Amino acid sequence: MSYLPNPLAALQRIGAMPPGAVELFDYVEDILLWIKDAAGHYQWGNVAFILNFGLQAREDVIGRTDFDLCDPVMARQYRIDDERVLAGERIEGRVELVGRFDHSARWCVTSKIPLHDGIGAVVGTAGVTRPLDPADPVIPGESLLGPAIRRVVQLRGRSTSNAELAAVCGLSIRAFERQFQATYATSPHDFVRQTRVRLSCNALVFSRRTLAEIAQDHGFADQSHFTREFGREMGETPKAYRSRFTR
């Protein structure tokens, strides 16, 4: 799996000593790895990190901060942790919520370490996290719409209605649709379509399933429907996306 920019260049850019083995994390599906400079700007993330936040390419994360990617409450906590790590502390095995592109979050186990330059000065941080239970995402702040988001993710392979989603939230259909539009600036129907496309990215990168199988797994009528909706959301075909990450 070859994908630029590479982690070694990212580490060298902030003056850190680069361990070559970090590139192996591009091949791991369920562990997110990232590198930040001392100011908290991301310099690199592995493929799992990119997919977790629904980014189009690795370049999309460079220069961004947690406040660009995450809920502000979580972002503030991450920055507090970074300050501790920059002061020389290591964070090992911390259980915390990590956000995702679909507005959900998962309980994860996170570890962070300081990055040093050739003379031992701390020039940045690196971290890894893995989900405790990837099948059961939870919503930060007990969101009223949390049950609907979980239902969309868990049942991505079959159709669902606004009535069903409203029911799991304990809302009328009209109240659900109004609340959803106000919260996510999109309709439930478009959210379901976008989420299915984003979830399919993981299967395209980390599985050998055919496009027809992935289409069926993620609730699309057929491969043509999948290709059309994927192109609408991602700006390229599923085949081109897969080739970019696996060539």
Summary of the structure (lengths in Angstrom):
residues: 247
radius of gyration: 19.0
end to end distance: 5.7
largest distance: 62.3
contacts: 745
relative contact order: 0.10
helix: 49%
strand: 17%
